[in-house]
């Protein structure tokens, strides 16, 4: 059984630009380099997860796929302000307990201030699996 997520790889037009977005909004640790084949990439770690940002053509459209991070609801206005300063559009959902934004390459992220998935399932009477 897997222990945890090692990393998430995203294809982006400008790895350094996306890494800077993650650094400015989330305080991500950023490392820029090239892979073994010489392709530009940046690595950004936040939320306990490394993101490998590889240079290429990102998705052409949003499709509902997204990556969600659990945050405190009181933190959402601060994140909204940072995203606005970075020129990134966002919207609030679920009675202002979630913030969604799209990076420069159509990858969708959610900041979930409504509690953990375990709590949500328990509240629905579905329990959780280990």
QUIMOUR-V920700 format. One record per pair of residues at least 12 apart in sequence whose ideal C-beta (glycine too) atoms are under 8 Angstrom apart, sorted by the first residue. I is the first residue (numbers start at 1). J is the second residue. D is the distance in whole Angstrom. If there is no record, write none. Layout:
<<I & J & D> <I & J & D>>
This chain:
<<5 & 49 & 6> <6 & 50 & 7> <7 & 49 & 7> <7 & 50 & 4> <7 & 51 & 7> <7 & 52 & 5> <8 & 49 & 6> <8 & 50 & 8> <8 & 51 & 5> <8 & 52 & 7> <8 & 67 & 7> <9 & 51 & 8> <9 & 52 & 4> <9 & 53 & 8> <9 & 54 & 6> <10 & 51 & 6> <10 & 52 & 7> <10 & 53 & 6> <10 & 54 & 7> <10 & 58 & 7> <10 & 103 & 8> <10 & 105 & 7> <10 & 107 & 5> <11 & 54 & 5> <11 & 55 & 8> <11 & 56 & 4> <11 & 57 & 7> <11 & 58 & 5> <11 & 59 & 8> <11 & 105 & 7> <12 & 53 & 5> <12 & 54 & 7> <12 & 55 & 7> <12 & 56 & 7> <12 & 58 & 5> <12 & 103 & 7> <12 & 104 & 7> <12 & 105 & 5> <12 & 107 & 8> <13 & 55 & 7> <13 & 56 & 8> <13 & 57 & 7> <13 & 58 & 6> <13 & 104 & 7> <13 & 105 & 6> <14 & 55 & 7> <14 & 104 & 7> <15 & 32 & 7> <15 & 40 & 6> <15 & 41 & 5> <15 & 42 & 4> <15 & 53 & 4> <15 & 54 & 7> <15 & 55 & 5> <16 & 32 & 6> <16 & 40 & 8> <16 & 42 & 5> <17 & 104 & 6> <18 & 42 & 7> <18 & 44 & 8> <18 & 53 & 5> <18 & 103 & 6> <18 & 104 & 6> <18 & 105 & 7> <19 & 32 & 7> <19 & 42 & 4> <19 & 43 & 8> <19 & 44 & 5> <19 & 53 & 6> <21 & 86 & 6> <21 & 88 & 7> <21 & 103 & 6> <21 & 104 & 7> <22 & 44 & 4> <22 & 46 & 6> <22 & 51 & 7> <23 & 44 & 7> <24 & 82 & 6> <24 & 85 & 8> <24 & 86 & 6> <25 & 79 & 6> <25 & 82 & 5> <25 & 83 & 6> <25 & 86 & 6> <25 & 88 & 8> <26 & 46 & 4> <26 & 47 & 7> <27 & 46 & 7> <28 & 44 & 4> <28 & 45 & 6> <28 & 46 & 4> <28 & 51 & 8> <29 & 44 & 7> <29 & 45 & 5> <29 & 46 & 7> <30 & 42 & 6> <30 & 43 & 7> <30 & 44 & 5> <31 & 43 & 4> <31 & 44 & 8> <35 & 54 & 7> <39 & 54 & 6> <39 & 55 & 6> <39 & 56 & 8> <40 & 54 & 8> <40 & 55 & 4> <41 & 53 & 6> <41 & 54 & 5> <41 & 55 & 6> <47 & 69 & 5> <58 & 104 & 8> <58 & 105 & 3> <58 & 106 & 6> <58 & 107 & 7> <59 & 105 & 7> <59 & 106 & 5> <59 & 107 & 7> <60 & 106 & 7> <61 & 106 & 6> <62 & 102 & 6> <62 & 106 & 5> <62 & 108 & 6> <64 & 108 & 8> <65 & 108 & 7> <66 & 100 & 7> <66 & 107 & 8> <66 & 108 & 4> <66 & 109 & 6> <66 & 110 & 5> <67 & 107 & 7> <67 & 108 & 7> <67 & 109 & 5> <67 & 110 & 7> <68 & 109 & 7> <68 & 110 & 4> <68 & 111 & 8> <68 & 112 & 5> <69 & 109 & 7> <69 & 110 & 7> <69 & 111 & 6> <69 & 112 & 7> <70 & 112 & 5> <70 & 115 & 8> <70 & 116 & 6> <70 & 117 & 8> <71 & 111 & 5> <71 & 112 & 7> <71 & 113 & 5> <72 & 113 & 6> <73 & 96 & 8> <73 & 97 & 5> <73 & 113 & 3> <73 & 114 & 7> <74 & 113 & 8> <75 & 111 & 8> <75 & 113 & 7> <76 & 92 & 7> <76 & 96 & 7> <76 & 97 & 8> <76 & 98 & 8> <76 & 99 & 5> <76 & 111 & 6> <76 & 113 & 5> <79 & 99 & 6> <79 & 111 & 6> <80 & 92 & 8> <80 & 99 & 6> <83 & 99 & 8> <83 & 101 & 5> <88 & 101 & 5> <88 & 102 & 7> <88 & 103 & 7> <88 & 104 & 8> <89 & 101 & 7> <89 & 102 & 7> <94 & 114 & 6> <97 & 112 & 7> <97 & 113 & 5> <97 & 114 & 4> <98 & 110 & 6> <98 & 111 & 7> <98 & 112 & 5> <98 & 113 & 6> <98 & 114 & 6> <99 & 111 & 4> <99 & 113 & 7>>
